[in-house]
Amino acid sequence: MHLHDVMYRRRLHAPGLDLHARTRHAEIYRTLRDGQMEIVQFEYNWRWLLNHACLRDVFEFIADKPYRLGKLVGTGLQLHDRWHAELDRFFETNYVLIRTDSPLCALGSTVQFDASNVGISVP
């Protein structure tokens, strides 16, 4: 199974509509709260600043929900379990929320930041 193959079968994607804006819609909020979507893809970039939003908001939003945050990097997936300031760089990037019980989580590598603020893969 490849992440790319599955993403296009079971995902929620709305270009130009960031996650912060999505959470204002009751139906989408319920879908995420209840873990009904296996994967949710969203774009992250400098435009989030216009909404006074950042990735820390995403971590706060999913704190009590069955999702992990993943960053799409080339053909890989970096999974982040907690917010770190180095994540909020506002570069054009695609992120995903992956339901914690999804087999897709096995396709990624968990990344944590060391004392020098360098992201390293951990087992």
Stockholm file with secondary structure:
# STOCKHOLM 1.0

chainA/1-123         MHLHDVMYRRRLHAPGLDLHARTRHAEIYRTLRDGQMEIVQFEYNWRWLLNHACLRDVFEFIADKPYRLGKLVGTGLQLHDRWHAELDRFFETNYVLIRTDSPLCALGSTVQFDASNVGISVP
#=GR chainA/1-123 SS CCHHHHHTTSEECCTTCCHHHHTTSHHHHHHHHTTCCSEEEEEESGGGGGGTCCHHHHHHHHTTTTEEEEEEETTEEEEESSCCGGGCCCCSEEEEEEETTCGGGGGSEEEEECTTSCEEEEC
#=GC SS_cons         CCHHHHHTTSEECCTTCCHHHHTTSHHHHHHHHTTCCSEEEEEESGGGGGGTCCHHHHHHHHTTTTEEEEEEETTEEEEESSCCGGGCCCCSEEEEEEETTCGGGGGSEEEEECTTSCEEEEC
//
